Amino acid sequence: MNNRSARALSRALIAAVVAAAVTTAPGLTGASSASAAADPTCGSWISSLVFPGLSARACIWGSGAPWKQAQTEVFNGTGFSVEVENLTARLEGLPADARCVHISLQNGQTAFCGTRSVPDNNPFQFDRALGTAQVTDLIRREQFSFDSPFVG
């Protein structure tokens, strides 16, 4: 499976998981029964400086809705397996955060971590999702951060 197919598959999986409010993907937490916005607003894929082929991004669900949810994802295209020691997701300015730990990520796999849906009672306040990933293999370790655009 190439990168484009893997990313398209991960987007479809995210939409299905959030819409169905089930926890089927490794590392996904806090699914909610709230109706999902059609598409999340995601930040750019941020590439690892230590693990070529590894990238991560943060997404925020609920743009224009009275609720918000943060989700982060990390894609392993390194050619070998890595350990995601910590993958975090949080909503800046809203009380929601999640931490997914000890995810064994094989080449070509994507891991997800998501917060629960929380009410967004201030439609004039812009919110965004923030995430961090701490990744290791037998000899290297890296931690990096990423974020989504602001949405109302």
Salt bridges, closest charged atoms under 4 A:
GLU73 OE2 - ARG57 NE 3.32
GLU83 OE2 - HIS102 ND1 3.64
GLU85 OE2 - ARG141 NH2 2.41
GLU92 OE1 - ARG128 NE 2.77
ASP120 OD2 - LYS68 NZ 2.95
ASP137 OD2 - ARG140 NH2 2.79
ASP147 OD2 - ARG128 NH1 2.82
